[in-house]
Amino acid sequence: MGLLSCHEMRELERRAFRKGISAESLMDKAGKRLGEALVDLYSGPGTAVAYVGKGNNGGDALVALRVLRSAGWKVVVRSAFQPLEIGALPRQKLRELGDIEVQRHRWESESSQGPLLLLDGLLGIGANGALREPIGALAAEMNALRESGGAEIVAIDVPSGVNADDGRVEDGAVQADLTATIAVPKKGLVAESALMHVGRIEVIALEELPDSGSGDELTTGPKLRGLFPPRDYGTHKGEAGRVGVVAGSRGMLGAGCLAALGALRGGAGLVTLYVLEEDYPFMISTALPPEVMVKALSSYDEVMEAPHAALVIGPGLNGSGKLEKTALLNLLESCRMPMVVDAEALNLISAMGLSGCIKSHMVLTPHPGEMSRMFPAAEELSRAECARAFVKLHPCTLLYKGARTIVTSSGQDLHYNVTGNPGMASGGQGDVLSGVLGALLARGLSGLDAARSAAWLAGRASEIALKKHQSPESLVASDTARALGGAFRALRRGR
C-alpha cells in the first residue's frame, strides 16, 4: 500500500468525484468501516467521544459513533463550535445521530464505564501550522484524558497537529494510540518524528479511492492475505515445514523454548530444538512444549546434516566458547537453506567482522542495539535510511525491529509494519517472532514475504491477547504465541 502526499490524496479524491462518486458516500463508507474496525480492535462496549472540528474528519467520526452505538457503546459528541459553524456534511451526520446533545464544555470521564475512546476528528490532512484556539484547547483536553483519565485516542486520518506530508509535530499535537488513516496512508505517518503521536496505524480501505501507488508501503492484512491460502485437505506434517531452532543455553533457556513455540504456532509441521550436550539436561527440564523435539549436539556443525526447510539461529546462545562460536560461524557461512539470524548470531557476526557471511537466503532480525553493532553508520541515519543502506551493502532480507518495524531486502522498497502495542516491550517477544518467521520460511515464503507476515502476525497476536486477557503491563511473549491462531484468522479476514 503506497504512501501518498496530501496533494496526491486530494488528486485521488478529485478523480473519484469526476466519476460521480459523492463526498457523502465516501464519508458514510469510511465512517462505517472505521466504527467496525474499532469494535474489532477494542474490548467493549464502553464510551466513545467524538471530538469534532469544522471539517469532514468530524463527519467520519460521527458516522463511526453510529456503528459503536449499535454495538452497545455510549456515544458523546464534543465540540467547541455551534452547529452552523460546522461543515454541511458533518452537520448532516450530526443530525443523523438523532437526539444527542453536543458537549460545549470540558468533558469529564468519571462516570464512564468500560473502555474510553476519544475520536480525534478536529483537523484533517490539509491543516498546517500551530494549533489555533479552540482546537488547541480541545487537543489538550484529549491528551489530558489520555494521560490521567484512562482514555485511548483514535486519530482519524492524521492526529491533529501532525503534518501529514512530513510528520512534523506542532506543540500540543494530539497523541494518538491509533491512527485510522482513510483510503491510503499518508507519508508523514511513518516519519520518526511522528511515531509517538501516530501510534498504531489502521488503514480504512475505500474501493472508490484505490491505492495505485508504488514505493514504500504499509504491511496490512489485505496485502498478506493472498500468501496464506487454505491448507490442502491431505497436507501432512512434512509438507507443513521442518524447522530447526539453534537456540537456548544455560541462563537463557527460555529463549529456545519461545523460539520453538513460535515456530509451532507459526504453522511448522516439525520443530527440532538443538542444544549443546552440556545444556540438554537443563533444557528438557524446562516447560518446553511437548511437540518440540530436542536434540543434543556435541557441536553445532551437526546441524548441517539435518533435513530442514528453514533454520532459526541465535536466540539465547549466551556465552558460547571459542569452539562453539567457530562452529556457529561455519554454520552461518556454509548452510544454504533459508535462515533466520537473530540475537547472539547477529552479535557474533558483528564481533568477528565477518559481514561477508551475510547472504541472500538469510533474514536478519536486529533490534536497534544489534543494528548499531553490525552497522555503526546506523548511529547517524534515520531508521529508514539505515535499512536502505544496510541491504544495499548486504544482500539479505532485513527485519529491523522497533515500534514501527521495517522490513526490506536488496533492491526492494521499505515495508512498515502496522500491528503491535507497547505491551510487546518485554523479553522474549523477539524469540517468538523468530520462530514464526522460521515457520513461514519453511512453508516456502520468500524472505521478504515471510518477514512482512511474521511481523504483522506477531503484532496482531499481541493485540488480540491484550484485548482478551492482558494489559500492556502484563503481556508476555507466551501470551503473544498463544494468540497466534487468532492472528492467522484475523489475517484471512483482512484485519
C-alpha positions in Angstrom: 0.0 0.0 0.0 1.7 3.1 -1.2 2.3 6.2 0.9 0.7 9.4 -0.6 1.3 13.1 -0.1 -1.6 15.4 0.7 -1.6 16.7 -2.8 -1.7 13.2 -4.3 -4.5 12.3 -1.9 -6.6 15.3 -2.9 -6.0 14.4 -6.6 -7.2 10.9 -5.9 -10.4 12.3 -4.4 -10.9 14.7 -7.3 -10.7 11.8 -9.8 -13.4 9.9 -7.8 -15.6 13.0 -7.7 -15.3 13.4 -11.5 -16.6 9.8 -11.9 -19.7 10.8 -10.0 -18.8 9.5 -6.6 -20.2 11.7 -3.9 -18.3 13.0 -0.9 -21.2 11.9 1.3 -21.0 8.3 0.1 -17.3 8.2 0.9 -17.9 9.7 4.3 -20.6 7.1 5.1 -18.4 4.2 4.0 -15.3 5.5 5.7 -17.1 6.2 9.0 -18.9 2.8 8.9 -15.6 0.9 8.3 -13.9 3.0 11.0 -16.6 2.0 13.5 -16.3 -1.6 12.6 -12.6 -1.6 13.0 -12.9 0.0 16.4 -15.4 -2.7 17.5 -12.9 -5.3 16.4 -9.8 -3.8 17.9 -11.1 -2.7 21.3 -12.8 -4.6 24.0 -16.1 -3.1 24.8 -18.7 -1.8 25.0 -17.6 1.4 26.6 -17.8 5.1 26.0 -16.8 6.8 22.7 -16.4 10.6 22.5 -16.1 12.2 19.1 -14.1 15.5 19.2 -15.4 17.3 16.2 -14.0 20.3 14.3 -15.5 22.0 11.3 -14.3 19.7 8.6 -15.1 16.3 7.2 -12.9 14.3 9.6 -15.5 15.2 12.2 -18.2 13.7 9.9 -16.2 10.4 9.7 -16.1 10.3 13.5 -19.9 10.9 13.7 -20.7 8.1 11.4 -18.4 5.8 13.4 -20.3 6.7 16.5 -23.5 5.2 14.9 -21.7 1.9 14.5 -20.3 2.0 18.0 -23.7 2.8 19.5 -25.2 -0.1 17.6 -22.6 -2.3 19.3 -23.6 -1.1 22.7 -21.3 1.8 23.3 -22.3 5.0 24.9 -21.6 7.8 22.5 -20.8 11.5 23.1 -20.1 14.5 20.8 -17.7 17.1 22.0 -17.2 20.3 20.0 -16.4 24.0 20.7 -18.4 25.0 17.6 -22.0 25.8 17.0 -23.8 23.5 14.5 -23.9 26.3 11.9 -20.2 26.7 12.1 -19.6 23.1 11.2 -19.4 22.0 7.5 -22.5 20.9 5.7 -21.7 17.2 5.6 -20.6 16.7 9.2 -23.6 18.7 10.2 -25.8 16.3 8.3 -24.1 13.3 10.1 -24.7 15.0 13.4 -28.5 15.2 12.6 -28.4 11.5 11.6 -27.2 10.6 15.1 -30.6 11.7 16.4 -31.3 13.4 19.6 -27.8 13.8 21.0 -26.5 16.8 22.9 -23.2 18.3 21.8 -21.0 18.9 24.8 -19.7 22.5 24.7 -17.6 22.4 27.9 -14.8 20.2 29.1 -15.9 16.6 29.1 -15.3 14.6 32.3 -14.8 10.9 32.3 -15.6 10.0 35.9 -19.0 8.4 35.1 -17.8 6.4 32.0 -18.0 2.6 32.2 -15.7 0.3 30.3 -13.0 1.5 27.8 -13.0 5.2 26.9 -12.2 6.1 23.3 -11.7 9.6 22.1 -12.0 10.1 18.4 -9.9 12.9 17.1 -11.9 14.5 14.3 -10.6 18.0 14.9 -8.4 18.6 11.8 -7.7 16.8 8.5 -4.7 16.4 6.3 -5.0 19.9 4.9 -4.2 21.6 8.2 -0.7 23.0 8.8 1.0 25.1 11.4 0.3 25.7 15.0 -2.9 24.6 16.6 -5.2 27.6 17.0 -8.0 28.0 19.5 -10.3 26.5 20.2 -8.7 23.4 18.5 -5.6 23.7 20.7 -7.7 23.5 23.9 -9.7 20.5 22.6 -6.4 18.7 21.7 -5.1 19.5 25.2 -8.2 18.1 26.8 -7.9 14.9 24.9 -4.3 14.5 25.8 -5.1 15.1 29.5 -7.8 12.5 29.4 -5.3 10.1 27.9 -2.7 10.9 30.5 -4.8 10.7 33.6 -8.3 9.6 32.7 -7.6 6.2 31.2 -8.6 7.2 27.7 -7.2 5.9 24.4 -7.2 8.3 21.4 -8.0 7.3 17.9 -7.0 9.9 15.3 -8.9 10.0 12.1 -6.6 10.2 9.0 -3.9 12.0 10.9 -3.5 13.3 14.5 -4.4 16.9 14.8 -1.2 18.9 14.9 0.9 16.4 12.9 1.8 17.3 9.3 0.5 14.6 7.0 3.3 15.2 4.5 6.5 15.2 6.6 5.4 14.2 10.1 6.3 17.5 11.7 4.7 17.7 15.1 3.3 21.0 16.4 3.2 22.0 20.1 0.2 20.5 21.7 -0.5 17.9 19.0 -2.8 15.1 19.8 -1.0 12.0 21.0 -3.0 9.1 19.4 -2.8 5.5 20.3 -4.1 4.5 16.9 -4.4 6.5 13.7 -7.1 5.3 11.3 -6.0 6.7 8.0 -8.6 6.9 5.3 -8.2 5.0 2.0 -4.4 5.4 1.5 -1.8 6.1 4.2 -0.1 9.5 4.2 3.7 9.9 4.1 4.0 11.8 7.3 2.6 8.9 9.4 5.7 6.8 9.1 8.1 9.7 9.9 10.2 9.0 13.1 9.3 12.5 14.4 5.6 11.5 14.4 5.9 8.0 15.9 4.8 8.9 19.4 1.8 10.8 18.1 0.6 8.5 15.4 0.7 5.2 17.3 -0.6 2.0 15.7 -1.9 2.6 12.1 -5.1 1.1 10.8 -5.9 1.7 7.1 -9.6 2.2 6.3 -9.8 1.0 2.8 -12.2 2.6 0.2 -12.6 0.9 -3.2 -13.5 4.3 -4.7 -10.1 5.6 -3.7 -7.8 2.8 -4.9 -4.2 2.6 -4.0 -2.3 2.6 -7.3 1.0 4.0 -6.0 4.3 2.3 -5.7 7.2 2.8 -3.4 7.4 2.3 0.4 4.2 0.9 1.9 2.5 -0.3 5.0 2.1 -4.0 5.7 -1.6 -4.7 6.2 -3.8 -7.8 6.4 -5.3 -7.4 2.9 -1.7 -7.2 1.5 -0.8 -10.5 3.1 -4.0 -12.5 2.7 -3.1 -14.0 -0.7 0.1 -15.5 0.8 -2.0 -17.8 3.1 -4.4 -20.0 1.1 -6.2 -22.8 3.0 -4.2 -25.9 3.5 -5.0 -28.8 1.2 -7.0 -31.4 3.0 -4.3 -34.0 2.6 -1.4 -31.9 3.9 0.9 -33.9 6.3 3.5 -32.6 8.8 6.4 -33.0 6.4 4.7 -30.7 3.9 3.9 -28.1 6.6 7.6 -27.4 7.0 10.5 -28.7 9.1 12.2 -26.0 11.2 15.4 -26.4 13.1 16.0 -24.0 16.0 19.5 -23.4 17.3 18.8 -21.5 20.4 18.9 -21.6 24.2 21.8 -22.1 26.7 22.2 -22.0 30.5 20.8 -18.8 31.8 18.8 -18.2 28.6 16.9 -21.5 28.1 13.6 -19.7 27.8 14.7 -18.1 24.5 15.0 -21.5 22.9 11.6 -22.5 24.3 9.9 -19.4 23.0 11.5 -19.6 19.6 10.4 -23.2 19.3 6.9 -22.3 20.5 6.7 -19.5 17.9 7.7 -22.0 15.1 5.0 -24.4 16.3 2.3 -21.7 16.5 3.5 -20.3 13.2 2.5 -23.4 11.4 5.6 -25.6 11.2 4.9 -29.3 10.9 8.0 -30.5 12.7 10.2 -28.4 15.0 13.6 -29.6 16.4 15.4 -27.6 19.0 19.2 -28.1 19.0 21.2 -27.5 22.2 24.7 -28.4 23.2 25.1 -31.6 25.3 26.0 -29.8 28.4 22.8 -27.8 28.2 20.5 -30.7 27.2 19.6 -31.8 30.8 18.6 -28.3 31.7 16.6 -27.7 28.5 14.5 -30.8 28.9 13.6 -29.9 32.5 12.0 -26.6 31.3 8.4 -26.1 30.4 9.2 -26.9 26.7 6.2 -27.7 24.5 5.9 -31.5 24.3 5.5 -31.2 20.5 9.1 -30.0 20.2 11.9 -32.5 19.5 15.1 -31.7 21.4 18.4 -32.9 20.1 21.7 -32.7 22.0 24.8 -31.7 20.0 28.5 -32.2 20.6 29.0 -29.4 18.0 26.8 -27.0 16.1 28.4 -28.4 12.9 26.0 -31.4 13.3 23.0 -29.2 12.3 24.3 -29.1 8.8 23.3 -32.7 8.3 19.6 -32.2 9.3 16.9 -32.2 6.5 15.2 -28.9 7.5 13.3 -26.4 5.3 14.5 -23.5 7.4 16.7 -22.7 10.4 16.4 -20.2 13.2 19.8 -19.4 14.8 20.7 -17.2 17.7 18.1 -16.7 20.5 19.6 -17.3 23.9 23.0 -18.6 22.7 24.8 -16.8 25.5 28.5 -17.3 26.5 29.4 -19.8 23.8 33.0 -20.9 24.0 35.5 -20.5 21.2 34.9 -23.8 19.6 31.1 -23.3 19.6 31.5 -19.9 18.1 33.7 -21.3 15.4 31.0 -23.9 14.6 28.3 -21.3 14.6 30.2 -19.2 12.2 30.8 -22.2 10.0 27.0 -22.9 10.1 26.2 -19.3 9.1 28.7 -19.3 6.3 28.1 -22.7 4.9 24.4 -23.5 5.3 22.4 -22.5 2.2 18.8 -23.2 3.5 16.5 -20.2 4.4 17.7 -18.9 7.7 16.6 -16.5 10.5 19.6 -14.9 12.0 18.8 -13.3 15.4 20.3 -12.2 18.8 23.7 -13.9 19.6 24.2 -14.9 15.9 24.0 -11.2 15.0 26.4 -10.2 17.7 28.8 -12.9 16.6 28.7 -11.5 13.0 29.4 -8.1 14.5 32.2 -9.2 16.8 34.0 -11.2 14.1 33.7 -8.5 11.5 32.5 -11.1 9.0 29.8 -9.2 7.2 30.8 -11.1 4.1 28.9 -14.1 5.5 25.6 -12.3 5.2 23.8 -14.0 2.3 20.6 -13.6 0.3 18.9 -16.6 1.9 19.2 -15.0 5.3 16.6 -12.9 7.2 18.4 -10.7 9.8 16.3 -9.5 12.7 18.2 -6.9 14.7 16.9 -4.5 17.3 18.5 -1.0 17.3 21.4 -2.0 19.5 22.3 -5.0 17.4 22.0 -3.0 14.3 24.4 -0.4 15.7 26.9 -3.1 16.4 26.6 -4.6 13.0 26.4 -1.3 11.1 27.9 1.6 13.0 26.7 4.0 10.4 23.2 3.4 11.8 24.0 5.9 14.6 24.0 8.8 12.1 21.0 7.7 10.0 17.2 7.6 10.4 15.8 4.1 10.7 14.5 4.2 7.1 17.9 5.4 5.8 19.7 2.8 7.8 17.5 0.0 6.4 18.1 1.1 2.8 21.8 1.5 3.3 22.2 -1.9 5.0 20.5 -4.0 2.4 22.3 -2.1 -0.4 25.6 -3.3 1.1 24.5 -6.7 2.3 22.3 -9.0 0.1 19.8 -10.2 2.6 16.3 -9.6 3.9 16.2 -7.2 6.9 13.6 -7.2 9.6 14.6 -4.1 11.6 12.7 -4.3 14.9 11.1 -1.3 16.6 7.8 0.2 17.4 7.3 0.6 13.6 9.2 -2.5 12.4 10.8 -2.0 8.9 11.1 -4.9 6.5 13.1 -4.7 3.3 15.6 -6.6 1.1 18.1 -5.8 -1.6 16.5 -3.8 -4.4 13.1 -3.6 -2.6 11.1 -0.8 -1.1 10.5 -0.4 2.6 7.6 -2.2 4.3 6.4 -0.7 7.6 4.5 -3.0 9.9 1.3 -1.5 11.4 0.4 -4.0 14.2 1.6 -4.3 17.8 1.4 -2.4 21.0 3.6 -1.1 23.9 2.9 -4.3 25.8 5.4 -6.0 23.5 8.2 -4.2 25.3 9.1 -7.4 27.2 11.7 -10.1 27.0 11.1 -13.0 24.6 8.8 -11.3 22.1 11.7 -11.3 19.5 12.2 -15.0 20.2 8.6 -15.8 19.4 8.9 -13.6 16.2 12.0 -15.5 15.1 10.2 -18.8 15.5 7.1 -17.6 13.5 9.5 -16.3 10.8 11.2 -19.7 10.6 7.9 -21.5 10.2 6.9 -19.1 7.3 10.2 -19.6 5.6 9.8 -23.4 5.9 6.4 -23.3 4.2 8.1 -21.7 1.2 7.5 -18.0 1.5 10.3 -15.7 0.3 12.4 -13.9 2.8 10.6 -10.6 2.2 7.1 -12.1 2.4 7.9 -14.2 5.4 9.4 -11.3 7.3 6.5 -9.0 6.5 4.0 -11.6 7.5 5.8 -12.6 10.7 6.0 -9.1 11.9 2.3 -8.5 11.2 1.2 -11.8 12.8 3.2 -11.3 16.0 2.0 -7.8 16.4 -1.7 -8.7 15.7 -1.4 -11.6 18.2 -0.2 -9.3 20.9 -3.2 -7.0 20.2 -5.6 -10.0 20.5 -4.0 -11.1 23.8 -4.3 -7.5 25.1 -8.0 -7.3 24.1 -9.0 -10.6 25.6 -6.9 -11.2 28.7 -3.9 -8.9 29.3 -2.8 -5.3 29.8 0.3 -3.5 28.4 1.9 -4.1 31.8 1.0 -7.9 32.0 1.5 -9.0 28.4 4.4 -11.5 28.0 5.8 -13.3 25.0 4.0 -16.6 25.6 0.7 -14.7 25.5 1.6 -13.5 22.1 2.5 -17.0 21.0 -0.8 -18.4 22.3 -2.8 -15.8 20.4 -1.2 -16.5 17.0 -4.2 -18.6 16.0 -6.4 -15.6 16.3 -3.8 -13.5 14.3 -3.9 -16.0 11.4 -7.8 -15.8 11.4 -7.6 -12.0 11.5 -5.2 -12.0 8.6 -7.5 -14.1 6.5 -10.3 -11.6 7.3 -8.0 -8.8 6.2 -7.8 -7.2 9.6 
